[in-house]
Amino acid sequence: MTLAADCPEWARWLAQDADGAWWCFEAEPNQHDTGWYENEVGRYRRAGQGSANPDWRTALQRIRPD
């Protein structure tokens, strides 16, 4: 499964939380203690579940240009 390919067309960012949850975001998300959250603009949607990731801070990736 390719998570980026499974994100909706509007999604520009893909990120994984510490618990392994993957999220698609329309706008670049903000970081909190154990994951990522929408920055009050744009849409977001859960993309899947992986294994817990202690390096979740490095899991943010841009998947499409604006």
Secondary structure, 3 states (H helix, E strand, C coil): CCHHHHCCCCCCEEEECCCCEEEEECCCCEEECCEEECCCCCCEEEEEECCCCCCHHHCCEECCCC
